[in-house]
């Protein structure tokens, strides 16, 4: 099979449009979706009506046309302000589920498609489809609409964001600290605080404790990171099984310490879910996937190791001495976001 012309050569050589699509494909590796987390987000109108609003942004799609020599090609398009796109009303025959997509219709690959103005007419458009499976033209899904019967007015409750980032960024940060023999001098290695105090169910204490013993790790969360998975471990715990030690542990995080005055008695504003411990555990571990609040993006964020005993459990039942340790890893990524949930 003959080689295409190299993109992009000089002189008098003709540079085919397929070369431009090849360059975009090479940059995005055939990805589909929007470019940045807020791009082409779809919502109901401020005063709900028979339209949805698509905000500015950009999207991309591989070449989905069938039966052509269109491999290794990519399309891209941009919404430069916003578009209020119409939604057909449903009738008495029943509710409808439909999908709004950004779509490309290229006359090069769609015989019979003739733009009125071949030079200026846009080839990108918005389009309602009944399914996003099996589409044979370039596209990027934006939103799912569950529209009740006899409905012309679109409200936010009917819309589900289905955007994905075409090329999300990913990275991680980590803090680890083994507990050494010197940590045992002049410290209280035991867990002594209850996780619930005065109905504040995220009270607890920094654990392992002790003067000047690191139990808070600082991790930088980039400005582009929108979600993270928090993985943490408390290793080498000493459990007095005869005392039947039970309680909870978790990670709190934020950029401002307070003395148990955040919601629920927290010492930092945000937290993972709580996990329970029992007498037989010598290691605690947790995993929690959470959105990154906007106020924490682009900052050094404290991740604090917290734990607390159940009511009535003796304070000599759990401790961490030397040869134990703590570790937290935060895997953060960039995903499509919705103003209602982030």
Sine and cosine of phi, psi and omega as CSV:
sin_phi,cos_phi,sin_psi,cos_psi,sin_omega,cos_omega
0.00,0.00,0.70,-0.72,-0.08,-1.00
-0.95,0.32,0.53,-0.85,0.09,-1.00
-0.97,0.26,0.59,-0.81,0.17,-0.98
-0.95,0.32,0.26,-0.96,0.12,-0.99
-0.88,0.48,0.64,-0.77,0.04,-1.00
-0.91,0.41,0.67,-0.75,0.07,-1.00
-0.97,-0.25,0.81,-0.58,-0.06,1.00
-0.86,-0.51,0.81,-0.59,-0.05,-1.00
-0.99,-0.15,0.34,-0.94,-0.03,-1.00
-0.99,-0.11,-0.40,-0.92,-0.04,-1.00
0.93,0.38,-0.60,-0.80,-0.05,-1.00
-0.98,-0.19,0.18,0.98,-0.03,-1.00
-0.92,0.39,0.61,-0.79,0.08,-1.00
-0.99,0.15,0.75,-0.66,0.03,-1.00
-0.98,-0.21,0.96,-0.29,-0.08,-1.00
-0.94,0.34,0.43,-0.90,-0.01,-1.00
-0.89,0.45,-0.45,0.89,0.04,-1.00
-0.87,0.49,-0.48,0.88,0.04,-1.00
-0.92,0.40,-0.62,0.79,0.05,-1.00
-0.91,0.43,-0.67,0.75,0.03,-1.00
-0.91,0.40,-0.57,0.82,0.05,-1.00
-0.90,0.44,-0.66,0.75,0.01,-1.00
-0.89,0.46,-0.67,0.74,0.02,-1.00
-0.92,0.40,-0.64,0.77,0.03,-1.00
-0.89,0.47,-0.68,0.73,0.00,-1.00
-0.90,0.44,-0.60,0.80,-0.01,-1.00
-0.94,0.33,-0.62,0.79,-0.10,-1.00
-0.96,-0.28,-0.07,1.00,0.06,-1.00
0.83,0.55,0.62,0.79,0.07,-1.00
0.96,0.28,0.33,0.95,-0.04,-1.00
-0.96,0.29,0.37,-0.93,0.03,-1.00
-0.81,-0.58,0.65,-0.76,0.10,-1.00
0.66,-0.75,-0.22,-0.97,0.04,-1.00
-1.00,0.03,0.25,-0.97,-0.12,-0.99
-1.00,0.02,-0.70,0.71,-0.03,-1.00
-0.86,-0.51,0.34,-0.94,-0.14,-0.99
-0.84,0.54,-0.50,0.87,-0.02,-1.00
-0.99,-0.10,-0.05,1.00,-0.14,-0.99
-0.91,0.42,0.71,-0.70,0.11,-0.99
0.79,0.61,0.59,0.81,0.07,-1.00
-0.94,0.35,0.66,-0.75,-0.10,-1.00
-0.94,-0.35,0.69,-0.72,0.01,-1.00
-0.59,-0.81,0.20,-0.98,0.18,-0.98
-0.95,0.32,0.32,-0.95,0.06,-1.00
-0.92,0.39,0.42,-0.91,0.06,-1.00
-0.80,0.60,-0.65,0.76,0.21,-0.98
-0.95,-0.32,0.97,-0.24,-0.15,-0.99
-0.80,0.60,0.64,-0.77,0.00,-1.00
-0.42,-0.91,-0.31,-0.95,-0.07,-1.00
-1.00,0.07,0.61,0.79,0.00,-1.00
-0.63,-0.77,0.33,-0.95,0.28,-0.96
-0.88,-0.48,0.42,-0.91,-0.02,-1.00
-0.94,-0.33,0.77,-0.64,0.06,-1.00
-0.94,-0.35,0.85,-0.52,-0.06,-1.00
-1.00,0.07,0.11,-0.99,-0.09,-1.00
-0.91,0.42,0.37,-0.93,-0.01,-1.00
0.45,-0.89,-0.20,-0.98,-0.06,-1.00
-0.64,-0.77,0.43,-0.90,0.00,-1.00
-0.62,-0.79,0.30,-0.95,-0.01,-1.00
-0.56,-0.83,0.39,-0.92,-0.01,-1.00
-0.46,-0.89,0.59,-0.81,0.19,-0.98
-0.94,0.35,0.24,-0.97,0.02,-1.00
-0.96,0.27,0.94,-0.34,-0.04,-1.00
-0.99,-0.12,0.05,1.00,0.00,-1.00
-0.90,0.43,0.67,-0.74,-0.03,-1.00
-0.99,-0.10,0.45,-0.89,0.14,-0.99
0.95,0.32,0.37,0.93,0.04,-1.00
-0.75,-0.66,0.28,-0.96,0.06,-1.00
-1.00,0.10,0.95,0.32,-0.13,-0.99
-0.89,-0.46,0.31,0.95,-0.01,-1.00
-0.92,0.40,0.36,-0.93,0.02,-1.00
0.82,0.57,0.68,0.74,0.04,-1.00
-0.74,-0.67,0.46,-0.89,-0.11,-0.99
-0.58,-0.82,0.56,-0.83,0.08,-1.00
-0.90,-0.43,0.42,-0.91,0.07,-1.00
-0.56,-0.83,0.48,-0.88,0.02,-1.00
-0.48,-0.88,0.24,-0.97,-0.11,-0.99
-0.64,-0.77,0.66,-0.75,0.19,-0.98
-0.99,-0.13,0.90,-0.44,-0.16,-0.99
-1.00,-0.03,-0.14,0.99,0.07,-1.00
-0.60,-0.80,-1.00,-0.06,0.19,-0.98
-0.33,-0.94,0.37,-0.93,0.02,-1.00
-0.77,-0.64,0.74,-0.67,0.17,-0.99
-0.99,-0.11,0.94,-0.33,-0.16,-0.99
-0.97,-0.24,0.73,-0.68,-0.11,-0.99
-0.95,0.31,0.47,-0.88,0.06,-1.00
-0.81,-0.59,0.83,-0.56,0.03,-1.00
-0.93,0.36,0.65,-0.76,0.01,-1.00
-0.94,0.35,0.50,-0.87,0.14,-0.99
-1.00,0.01,0.42,-0.91,0.02,-1.00
-0.96,-0.27,-0.27,-0.96,-0.04,-1.00
-0.97,0.25,-0.17,0.99,-0.05,-1.00
-0.95,0.31,-0.29,0.96,0.09,-1.00
0.58,-0.82,0.14,-0.99,0.03,-1.00
-0.95,0.30,0.29,-0.96,0.03,-1.00
-0.71,-0.71,0.58,-0.82,0.20,-0.98
-0.91,-0.40,0.82,-0.57,0.00,-1.00
-0.61,-0.79,0.24,-0.97,-0.15,-0.99
-0.81,-0.59,0.72,-0.69,0.10,-1.00
-1.00,-0.09,0.77,-0.63,0.01,-1.00
-0.81,-0.59,0.44,-0.90,0.32,-0.95
-1.00,0.08,0.78,-0.63,-0.13,-0.99
-0.78,-0.63,0.49,-0.87,0.09,-1.00
-0.88,-0.47,0.76,-0.66,0.10,-0.99
-0.80,-0.59,0.96,-0.29,-0.13,-0.99
-0.95,-0.30,0.89,-0.46,-0.03,-1.00
-0.89,0.46,-0.31,0.95,0.07,-1.00
-0.88,0.47,-0.50,0.87,-0.07,-1.00
-0.87,-0.49,0.08,1.00,0.05,-1.00
-0.82,-0.58,1.00,-0.01,-0.02,-1.00
-0.83,0.56,0.70,-0.72,0.02,-1.00
1.00,-0.04,-0.20,0.98,0.05,-1.00
-0.99,0.10,0.91,-0.41,-0.06,-1.00
-0.79,-0.61,0.96,-0.28,0.04,-1.00
-0.88,0.47,0.59,-0.81,0.07,-1.00
-0.88,0.48,-0.64,0.77,0.04,-1.00
-0.85,-0.53,1.00,-0.04,-0.10,-0.99
-0.85,0.52,-0.43,0.90,-0.04,-1.00
-0.99,0.14,-0.67,0.74,-0.19,-0.98
-0.94,-0.33,-0.36,0.93,-0.06,-1.00
-0.90,0.44,0.74,-0.68,0.00,-1.00
-0.94,0.34,0.59,-0.81,0.08,-1.00
-0.99,-0.12,-0.15,0.99,0.08,-1.00
-0.99,-0.13,0.59,-0.81,-0.03,-1.00
-0.45,-0.89,0.17,-0.99,0.20,-0.98
-0.98,-0.19,0.51,-0.86,-0.12,-0.99
-0.43,-0.90,0.70,-0.72,0.14,-0.99
-1.00,0.03,0.74,-0.67,0.06,-1.00
-0.75,-0.66,0.39,-0.92,-0.01,-1.00
-0.99,0.12,-0.28,0.96,0.02,-1.00
-0.43,-0.90,0.51,-0.86,0.07,-1.00
-0.98,-0.21,0.15,0.99,0.06,-1.00
-1.00,-0.08,0.69,-0.72,0.11,-0.99
0.98,0.22,0.27,0.96,0.04,-1.00
-0.94,0.35,0.66,-0.75,-0.10,-0.99
-0.91,-0.40,0.57,0.82,0.14,-0.99
-0.58,-0.82,0.39,-0.92,-0.03,-1.00
-0.87,0.48,0.64,-0.77,-0.08,-1.00
-0.25,-0.97,0.30,-0.95,0.13,-0.99
-0.64,-0.77,0.84,-0.54,0.01,-1.00
-0.92,0.38,0.61,-0.79,-0.02,-1.00
-0.87,-0.49,-0.76,0.65,-0.09,-1.00
-0.45,-0.89,0.50,-0.87,0.14,-0.99
-0.97,-0.25,0.71,-0.70,0.01,-1.00
-0.91,-0.41,0.87,-0.50,0.15,-0.99
-0.98,-0.21,0.98,-0.18,-0.17,-0.98
-0.96,-0.28,0.89,-0.45,-0.02,-1.00
-0.90,0.43,0.25,-0.97,0.07,-1.00
-0.90,0.44,0.46,-0.89,0.05,-1.00
0.82,0.57,0.68,0.73,-0.07,-1.00
-0.80,-0.60,0.81,-0.59,0.10,-0.99
-0.92,-0.39,-0.42,0.91,-0.05,-1.00
-1.00,-0.04,0.82,-0.58,-0.06,-1.00
-0.99,-0.14,0.81,-0.58,0.03,-1.00
-0.92,-0.40,0.28,-0.96,-0.08,-1.00
-0.90,0.44,-0.45,0.89,-0.01,-1.00
-0.91,0.41,-0.35,0.94,-0.01,-1.00
-1.00,0.10,-0.18,0.98,-0.17,-0.99
-0.96,-0.29,0.69,-0.72,0.09,-1.00
-0.81,-0.58,0.85,-0.52,-0.01,-1.00
-0.93,0.38,0.83,-0.55,0.04,-1.00
-0.85,-0.53,0.30,0.95,0.04,-1.00
-0.92,0.40,0.55,-0.84,0.17,-0.99
-0.78,-0.63,0.51,-0.86,0.07,-1.00
-0.98,0.22,0.71,-0.71,-0.02,-1.00
-0.93,0.38,-0.64,0.77,-0.07,-1.00
-0.61,-0.79,0.96,0.28,-0.06,-1.00
-0.94,0.33,0.58,-0.81,0.10,-0.99
-0.99,0.12,0.52,-0.85,0.01,-1.00
-0.61,-0.80,0.54,-0.84,0.09,-1.00
-0.23,-0.97,-0.05,-1.00,0.02,-1.00
-0.49,-0.87,0.34,-0.94,0.14,-0.99
-0.76,-0.65,0.42,-0.91,-0.10,-1.00
-0.55,-0.84,0.55,-0.83,0.13,-0.99
-0.72,-0.69,0.79,-0.61,0.04,-1.00
-0.71,-0.71,0.59,-0.81,0.00,-1.00
-0.49,-0.87,0.96,-0.30,0.12,-0.99
-0.95,0.30,0.51,-0.86,0.05,-1.00
-1.00,-0.06,0.81,-0.59,-0.11,-0.99
-0.95,-0.32,0.15,-0.99,-0.10,-1.00
-0.86,0.52,-0.60,0.80,-0.01,-1.00
-0.90,0.44,-0.38,0.92,0.02,-1.00
-0.92,0.38,-0.35,0.94,-0.06,-1.00
-0.99,0.15,-0.19,0.98,-0.08,-1.00
-0.99,0.13,0.85,-0.52,0.06,-1.00
0.92,0.40,0.43,0.90,-0.02,-1.00
-0.83,-0.55,0.18,-0.98,0.10,-1.00
-0.91,-0.42,0.99,-0.12,-0.07,-1.00
-0.97,0.23,-0.12,0.99,-0.06,-1.00
-0.99,0.15,0.50,-0.87,0.17,-0.98
-0.99,0.11,0.86,-0.51,-0.13,-0.99
-0.84,-0.54,-0.20,0.98,-0.11,-0.99
-0.99,-0.15,0.51,-0.86,0.07,-1.00
-0.99,0.11,0.53,-0.85,0.03,-1.00
-0.96,0.29,-0.38,0.92,0.04,-1.00
-0.88,-0.48,0.87,-0.49,0.04,-1.00
-0.74,-0.67,0.83,-0.56,-0.02,-1.00
0.79,0.62,0.70,0.71,0.03,-1.00
0.92,0.40,0.21,0.98,0.10,-1.00
-1.00,-0.09,0.96,-0.27,-0.21,-0.98
-1.00,0.02,0.15,0.99,0.14,-0.99
-0.83,-0.56,0.62,0.79,-0.04,-1.00
-0.97,0.25,-1.00,-0.09,0.09,-1.00
0.89,0.45,-0.29,-0.96,-0.03,-1.00
-0.56,-0.83,0.29,-0.96,0.17,-0.99
-0.92,0.40,0.86,-0.51,-0.04,-1.00
-0.66,-0.75,0.76,-0.65,0.11,0.99
-0.95,0.32,0.53,-0.85,-0.05,-1.00
-0.98,-0.18,-0.23,-0.97,0.00,-1.00
0.89,-0.45,0.50,-0.86,-0.03,-1.00
-0.88,0.47,0.78,-0.62,0.10,-0.99
0.88,0.48,0.32,0.95,0.04,-1.00
-1.00,-0.02,0.88,-0.48,-0.04,-1.00
-0.87,0.49,0.86,-0.50,0.11,-0.99
-0.69,-0.72,0.31,0.95,0.11,-0.99
-0.73,-0.69,0.83,-0.56,0.07,-1.00
-0.97,-0.24,0.62,-0.78,0.02,-1.00
-0.96,-0.29,0.82,-0.57,-0.04,-1.00
-0.78,-0.62,0.71,-0.71,0.02,-1.00
-0.99,0.12,0.79,-0.62,0.06,-1.00
-0.96,-0.29,0.91,-0.42,-0.07,-1.00
-0.89,0.47,0.37,-0.93,-0.03,-1.00
-0.89,0.46,-0.45,0.89,-0.06,-1.00
-1.00,0.06,-0.21,0.98,-0.09,-1.00
-0.97,0.25,0.80,-0.60,-0.05,-1.00
-0.92,-0.39,-0.38,0.92,-0.02,-1.00
-0.64,-0.77,0.40,-0.92,0.02,-1.00
-0.52,-0.86,0.44,-0.90,0.15,-0.99
-0.93,-0.37,0.85,-0.52,-0.04,-1.00
-0.99,-0.17,0.85,-0.52,0.05,-1.00
-0.87,-0.50,0.80,-0.60,-0.05,-1.00
-0.65,-0.76,0.45,-0.89,0.03,-1.00
-0.64,-0.77,0.62,-0.78,0.24,-0.97
-0.93,-0.38,0.89,-0.45,-0.16,-0.99
-0.91,-0.41,0.53,-0.85,0.07,-1.00
0.93,0.36,0.67,0.75,0.02,-1.00
-0.97,0.24,0.56,-0.83,0.10,-1.00
-0.97,-0.23,0.86,-0.51,-0.07,-1.00
-0.89,-0.46,0.84,-0.54,0.09,-1.00
-1.00,0.08,1.00,-0.02,-0.15,-0.99
-0.89,0.46,-0.46,0.89,0.00,-1.00
-0.93,0.38,-0.36,0.93,0.03,-1.00
-1.00,0.03,0.01,1.00,0.01,-1.00
0.80,0.60,0.83,0.56,-0.09,-1.00
-0.91,0.41,0.80,-0.60,0.06,-1.00
-0.58,-0.81,0.50,-0.86,0.00,-1.00
0.12,-0.99,-0.43,-0.90,-0.05,-1.00
-0.68,-0.74,0.40,-0.92,0.08,-1.00
-0.62,-0.79,0.41,-0.91,-0.06,-1.00
-0.21,-0.98,0.11,-0.99,0.10,-1.00
-0.92,-0.40,0.76,-0.65,0.18,-0.98
-0.96,-0.29,0.50,-0.87,-0.03,-1.00
-0.51,-0.86,0.44,-0.90,0.00,-1.00
0.27,-0.96,-0.11,-0.99,-0.01,-1.00
-0.89,-0.45,0.20,0.98,-0.01,-1.00
-0.53,-0.85,0.87,-0.50,0.07,-1.00
-0.99,0.13,0.66,-0.75,0.17,-0.98
-0.69,-0.73,0.43,-0.90,-0.06,-1.00
-0.99,0.10,0.98,0.20,0.06,-1.00
0.88,0.48,0.46,0.89,-0.03,-1.00
-0.94,-0.34,-0.01,1.00,0.20,-0.98
-0.96,0.29,0.22,-0.98,-0.03,-1.00
-0.77,0.64,0.73,-0.69,0.03,-1.00
0.97,0.22,0.12,0.99,-0.04,-1.00
1.00,0.06,0.21,0.98,0.01,-1.00
-0.90,0.43,0.39,-0.92,0.11,-0.99
-0.99,-0.16,-0.32,0.95,0.20,-0.98
-0.83,-0.56,0.35,-0.94,-0.22,-0.98
-0.92,0.38,-0.55,0.83,-0.13,-0.99
-0.86,-0.51,0.32,-0.95,-0.01,-1.00
-0.41,-0.91,0.36,-0.93,0.22,-0.98
-0.97,0.24,0.06,-1.00,0.18,-0.98
-0.91,0.41,0.41,-0.91,0.10,-1.00
-0.99,0.12,0.52,-0.85,0.05,-1.00
-0.82,-0.58,0.52,-0.86,-0.06,-1.00
-0.99,-0.12,0.51,-0.86,0.11,-0.99
-0.84,-0.54,0.36,-0.93,-0.07,-1.00
-0.67,-0.74,0.06,-1.00,-0.15,-0.99
-0.88,0.47,-0.45,0.90,-0.14,-0.99
-1.00,0.00,-0.03,1.00,-0.08,-1.00
-1.00,0.05,0.77,-0.64,0.15,-0.99
-0.94,-0.34,-0.03,1.00,0.12,-0.99
-0.60,-0.80,0.71,-0.71,0.12,-0.99
-0.96,-0.28,0.65,-0.76,0.08,-1.00
-0.63,-0.77,0.45,-0.90,0.05,-1.00
-0.55,-0.83,0.42,-0.91,0.10,-0.99
-0.65,-0.76,0.74,-0.67,0.05,-1.00
-0.49,-0.87,0.75,-0.66,0.03,-1.00
-0.98,-0.20,0.84,-0.55,-0.11,-0.99
-0.64,-0.77,0.46,-0.89,0.16,-0.99
-0.95,0.31,0.47,-0.88,0.06,-1.00
-1.00,-0.05,0.89,-0.46,0.01,-1.00
-0.85,0.53,0.58,-0.81,-0.05,-1.00
-0.83,0.56,-0.59,0.81,-0.07,-1.00
-0.92,0.38,-0.29,0.96,-0.03,-1.00
-0.99,-0.16,-0.15,0.99,-0.04,-1.00
-0.96,0.28,0.68,-0.73,-0.03,-1.00
0.98,0.21,0.38,0.92,-0.04,-1.00
-0.74,-0.67,0.36,-0.93,0.27,-0.96
-0.98,0.20,0.83,-0.56,-0.12,-0.99
-0.89,-0.46,0.71,-0.70,0.05,-1.00
-0.99,0.16,0.73,-0.68,0.11,-0.99
-0.89,-0.46,0.91,-0.42,-0.18,-0.98
-0.94,-0.33,0.72,-0.69,0.02,-1.00
-1.00,0.07,0.88,-0.47,-0.07,-1.00
-0.83,-0.55,0.48,-0.88,0.09,-1.00
-0.36,-0.93,0.31,-0.95,0.05,-1.00
-0.38,-0.93,0.49,-0.87,0.02,-1.00
-1.00,0.08,0.45,-0.89,0.21,-0.98
-0.92,0.40,0.36,-0.93,0.06,-1.00
-0.86,0.51,0.73,-0.68,0.07,-1.00
1.00,0.04,-0.14,0.99,0.00,-1.00
-0.98,0.19,0.74,-0.67,-0.03,-1.00
-0.87,0.49,0.53,-0.85,-0.05,-1.00
-0.99,0.15,0.05,1.00,0.11,-0.99
-0.97,-0.25,0.33,0.94,-0.14,-0.99
-1.00,-0.05,-0.37,0.93,-0.02,-1.00
-0.70,-0.72,0.71,-0.70,0.05,-1.00
-0.47,-0.88,0.30,-0.96,0.16,-0.99
-0.74,-0.67,0.90,-0.44,0.02,-1.00
-0.98,-0.22,-0.19,-0.98,0.06,-1.00
-0.88,0.48,0.43,-0.90,-0.09,-1.00
0.97,0.22,0.07,1.00,0.22,-0.98
-1.00,-0.08,-0.20,-0.98,0.03,-1.00
0.12,-0.99,0.16,-0.99,0.01,-1.00
-0.74,-0.68,0.46,-0.89,0.01,-1.00
-0.43,-0.90,0.66,-0.75,0.12,-0.99
-0.71,-0.71,0.70,-0.72,0.08,-1.00
-0.82,-0.57,0.73,-0.68,0.00,-1.00
-0.88,-0.48,0.94,-0.35,0.09,-1.00
-1.00,-0.08,0.92,-0.39,-0.06,-1.00
-0.92,-0.39,0.49,-0.87,-0.09,-1.00
-0.55,-0.83,0.13,-0.99,-0.02,-1.00
-0.92,-0.39,0.84,-0.54,-0.01,-1.00
-0.67,-0.74,0.27,-0.96,0.08,-1.00
-0.87,0.49,0.65,-0.76,-0.04,-1.00
-0.82,-0.58,0.38,-0.92,0.00,-1.00
-0.83,-0.56,0.74,-0.67,-0.05,-1.00
-0.87,0.50,-0.38,0.92,-0.02,-1.00
-0.98,0.19,-0.31,0.95,-0.15,-0.99
-0.82,-0.57,0.11,0.99,-0.06,-1.00
-0.82,-0.57,0.00,0.00,0.00,0.00
